[in-house]
Amino acid sequence: MPWLVLIISGLLESVWAIALSKSAGFTRATPSVVFVVGLIGSMIGLGYALRTIPIGTGYAVWVGIGVAGTALAGMSFLGEPANALRILSLLLVIAGVVGLKLFH
């Protein structure tokens, strides 16, 4: 269960990061609310998961999921460039996250 919560928390990290960029410096209400709710949910989930998962592994996995999810969303939905080197770099991040989980 802690690993599932950690994965969901990492995805929520992507949600709040994207909402932060869409909030225009907290001048837009809906993205600002999504940011706050996503941030709180992400932190609560991370805190729960770190009760049983070592901090180094848990935090790295959480950040890796957030980084990969945010970058993929940016390329898929927000018009950010999606070239071969960026995608290869994301695959390396994902490989690192999987490696941390497998060798935990």
C-alpha positions as CSV (number, residue, x, y, z in Angstrom):
1,M,0.0,0.0,0.0
2,P,2.8,2.6,0.7
3,W,4.1,2.2,-2.8
4,L,0.7,2.8,-4.4
5,V,0.3,5.9,-2.2
6,L,3.7,7.1,-3.2
7,I,2.9,6.7,-6.9
8,I,-0.4,8.6,-6.5
9,S,1.5,11.3,-4.5
10,G,4.0,11.6,-7.3
11,L,1.2,12.0,-9.9
12,L,-0.3,14.7,-7.6
13,E,3.1,16.4,-7.7
14,S,2.6,16.7,-11.5
15,V,-0.9,18.1,-10.9
16,W,0.2,20.8,-8.6
17,A,3.2,21.8,-10.7
18,I,1.0,22.2,-13.8
19,A,-1.6,24.0,-11.8
20,L,1.1,26.4,-10.5
21,S,2.1,27.2,-14.0
22,K,-1.5,27.8,-15.0
23,S,-2.3,30.0,-12.0
24,A,-0.4,33.0,-13.4
25,G,1.2,33.9,-10.1
26,F,-2.0,32.9,-8.2
27,T,-4.1,35.4,-10.0
28,R,-6.4,32.7,-11.5
29,A,-8.7,31.0,-8.9
30,T,-9.3,27.5,-10.3
31,P,-5.7,26.6,-11.0
32,S,-4.7,28.1,-7.6
33,V,-7.2,25.9,-5.8
34,V,-6.1,22.9,-7.8
35,F,-2.5,23.7,-6.8
36,V,-3.3,23.9,-3.1
37,V,-5.4,20.7,-3.1
38,G,-2.8,18.8,-5.2
39,L,0.1,20.0,-3.0
40,I,-1.6,19.0,0.2
41,G,-2.6,15.6,-1.1
42,S,0.8,15.0,-2.5
43,M,2.6,15.9,0.8
44,I,0.2,13.8,2.9
45,G,0.7,10.8,0.6
46,L,4.5,11.3,0.7
47,G,4.5,11.5,4.5
48,Y,2.4,8.4,4.7
49,A,4.6,6.4,2.3
50,L,7.8,7.5,4.1
51,R,6.7,5.8,7.3
52,T,7.7,2.5,5.7
53,I,9.8,3.4,2.6
54,P,13.3,4.7,3.3
55,I,13.6,8.5,2.7
56,G,16.2,8.3,0.0
57,T,14.3,5.8,-2.1
58,G,10.8,7.3,-1.4
59,Y,11.7,10.9,-2.1
60,A,13.6,10.0,-5.3
61,V,10.7,7.9,-6.6
62,W,8.2,10.7,-5.7
63,V,10.3,13.4,-7.4
64,G,11.0,11.1,-10.4
65,I,7.3,10.5,-11.0
66,G,6.6,14.1,-10.6
67,V,9.3,15.2,-13.0
68,A,8.4,12.6,-15.6
69,G,4.7,13.3,-15.3
70,T,5.1,17.0,-15.5
71,A,7.4,16.9,-18.5
72,L,5.2,14.4,-20.3
73,A,2.1,16.6,-19.7
74,G,4.0,19.6,-20.9
75,M,5.0,17.8,-24.1
76,S,1.6,16.2,-24.6
77,F,-0.8,19.0,-23.7
78,L,1.1,22.3,-23.2
79,G,3.0,22.6,-26.5
80,E,6.5,22.0,-25.1
81,P,9.0,20.5,-27.5
82,A,9.1,16.7,-27.7
83,N,12.3,15.8,-29.4
84,A,14.3,12.5,-29.2
85,L,16.8,13.8,-26.6
86,R,14.1,15.0,-24.3
87,I,12.2,11.7,-24.5
88,L,15.4,9.8,-24.0
89,S,16.2,11.9,-20.9
90,L,12.7,11.1,-19.5
91,L,13.2,7.4,-20.2
92,L,16.4,7.6,-18.2
93,V,14.6,9.2,-15.3
94,I,11.9,6.5,-15.4
95,A,14.6,3.8,-15.6
96,G,16.1,5.3,-12.4
97,V,12.8,5.3,-10.6
98,V,12.1,1.7,-11.6
99,G,15.6,0.7,-10.5
100,L,15.1,2.3,-7.1
101,K,11.9,0.4,-6.7
102,L,13.4,-2.9,-7.9
103,F,16.5,-2.7,-5.8
104,H,14.8,-1.4,-2.7
